[in-house]
Amino acid sequence: MREHDALSKSLAISGTLLLAVPLVAPFVLGLLMMGRLGGFRLDYLMPFEIYPVTVVAMVLVLWVSLRSHIRRGAVAAAIAVMLGGIVLMGVSAQVTGIANSAVHLETWRYVLTSALAAISILGQVALIVEGWLLTRDLSHMTGDPATPLTPAPGA
């Protein structure tokens, strides 16, 4: 049964907005602190420091996608890229010695770990786009469980 009720729409909107918070927060805080610290400083690790917010948002978007049977594959792929990037980033930090080394190491180790972090961030951006598209699709669909889905008039 396909569910396109107010709960699905509100969860899709909430999940999508929560996914954007960890990516927008470093820029907002950097702008707010610009006058106090003498310049714009970007905390590029903040999205990973507040990752529990991302996990909650990811679960919300996944739940709505599974509940409504819309964009399941794309949402699952974005989540796989996002989680794969973060897990591989942690593994590479441990294997290359970045996670437990106080001395400066070769540049390639930092580049590898940063590239995997960027892949995770790109997966999160893709999930934000999918959440927005999911919200749009839910808003344009009407129907009750007894009838097949039909586009809303004028959509």
PyMOL commands that set and color helices and strands:
alter all, ss='L'
color gray80, all
select helices_A, chain A and resi 6-32+34-37+46-49+51-68+72-96+107-140
alter helices_A, ss='H'
color red, helices_A
select strands_A, chain A and resi 141-142+150-151
alter strands_A, ss='S'
color yellow, strands_A
deselect
rebuild
show_as cartoon
